[in-house]
Amino acid sequence: MKTLLAFVFAAALCGQAPPVQTGDSSVTLAAPGAAPDPALVAEQNELNQVLGEAGNSAIDVIHGLERYLKKYPNAKQRAGIEKTLAHASVDANDHDRIILYGEKLLETPPDDVNLIDRVMRELVGKNEPEAAKKALSYGPRYEAGIELLRTQPAQQHMTPGQWSQQLDRAMARAYALEAEAWGNAGNMEEAVKEAVKSWNMYPTGDGARVAAGWLAKLGRLRESVEYYADAFTLEDPASVETDRAHDRTRMGELYTKLAGSEKGLGDITLEAYDRTSAIMHDRMESVKLKDPNAQAADIFDFTLPPVGAATPLVMSSLKGKTVILDFWATWCIPCRAQHPLFEKVRANYAKNPDVVFVAIDSDDDTSLAAPFLKEQKWENPAWFEGGLERKLAISSIPTTIVLDPAGRISSRMTGMIPDRFEEMLKQRIEEARHADKTDK
């Protein structure tokens, strides 16, 4: 919260504040070289005081900014304030304000997919036809936002397979919210259709429950029982014990209403277990086609995708060797300074096949790497991190990791000391080479 507030509302310095972003325009206290407007300075100072007194409390931020807007309804920074109110409302889990300020923020582009999700969820939660219709109006924008994300590189150091899975799950979430909205708006047939779309896009316990609930209301009890059984047996980390207890109770009640007793319900549950297990197995196999490292648990389980004309690097082929992993990125200036030093150390071990140097690109946008290597005239092959960065908890670039012949991390060098890097790396390679392989 504090970082967001500092970004949106920069304090006035030397009589002039940096621009405050307000959609497509910005506001400053004064034009360059002009004396600041005393009224605007007073207004800004009061705003700074409100935020300073609120600290990191989302509730206090909301109350303070609402009082401020009541006093200054035509505040120059109103758009930025309302943006902060929307995010603060989410932090405070204030249902009505999420709708109020979220809808204001969604009046202008670009769309915030996470905010659309929260606004739709709150509208659906009202269980009112008019709120449901409003929620449905956001559905196409939610779906379009997810499809736009599919055209972008994997985020937050996810592998392509993990990113694809996350977006499938997000789309399933959008369909499930639309299903609830359709049902609340009085169209239960459409609700079932959307719920089934959600399940087929990405099976989740929540999606199965939505389908089961509307099927039950339509009197399609057998289908409802089967979806509750799917929710009950599906391996979904988002489903907690209370969810599963509810699933068990509901399918028992509905099956008894259908068959007179629970006799035979066990068979349906076993069939659901087999069905959901097969679905998730097939999905995981599909992910493996996009991402060979989806199930990688150890460094040597990884296969690193090549940059340019190199071939994939099967990390298991390096077992028994001392391995130096150089994590770099095209945007990293220190990486460029470090590279010739790294290459000098590599040259020192050129005749030793048991010491292997691996250059690993950490860019989110993988299209940048090959042109960068050509431009910089980096001649040795390089590979993309392929999820290894997350496994090794790489938090900054450059990072150099030395693995001993047993595959253990012998050294982790974060950043670079230019005048000592070469000497330090050689020393750590030698320490790794001569490590006791039985040492724990």
HELIX and SHEET records of a PDB file:
HELIX    1   1 LYS A    2  VAL A    8  1                                   7    
HELIX    2   2 PRO A   38  ALA A   54  1                                  17    
HELIX    3   3 ALA A   58  LYS A   71  1                                  14    
HELIX    4   4 ARG A   78  ALA A   92  1                                  15    
HELIX    5   5 HIS A   95  LEU A  105  1                                  11    
HELIX    6   6 VAL A  113  GLY A  125  1                                  13    
HELIX    7   7 PRO A  129  ARG A  150  1                                  22    
HELIX    8   8 PRO A  160  ASN A  184  1                                  25    
HELIX    9   9 MET A  188  MET A  201  1                                  14    
HELIX   10  10 GLY A  205  LYS A  217  1                                  13    
HELIX   11  11 LEU A  221  THR A  233  1                                  13    
HELIX   12  12 GLU A  241  ALA A  259  1                                  19    
HELIX   13  13 LEU A  265  LYS A  290  1                                  26    
HELIX   14  14 ILE A  299  ASP A  301  5                                   3    
HELIX   15  15 MET A  315  LEU A  318  5                                   4    
HELIX   16  16 ILE A  333  ASN A  348  1                                  16    
HELIX   17  17 THR A  366  LEU A  368  5                                   3    
HELIX   18  18 ALA A  369  GLN A  376  1                                   8    
HELIX   19  19 LEU A  388  LYS A  391  1                                   4    
HELIX   20  20 PHE A  421  ARG A  433  1                                  13    
SHEET    1   A 2 VAL A  20  THR A  22  0                                        
SHEET    2   A 2 SER A  25  VAL A  27 -1                                        
SHEET    1   B 2 THR A 303  LEU A 304  0                                        
SHEET    2   B 2 LEU A 313  VAL A 314 -1                                        
SHEET    1   C 5 ALA A 382  PHE A 384  0                                        
SHEET    2   C 5 VAL A 355  ASP A 361  1                                        
SHEET    3   C 5 THR A 322  TRP A 328  1                                        
SHEET    4   C 5 THR A 399  LEU A 403 -1                                        
SHEET    5   C 5 ILE A 409  THR A 414 -1                                        
END                                                                             
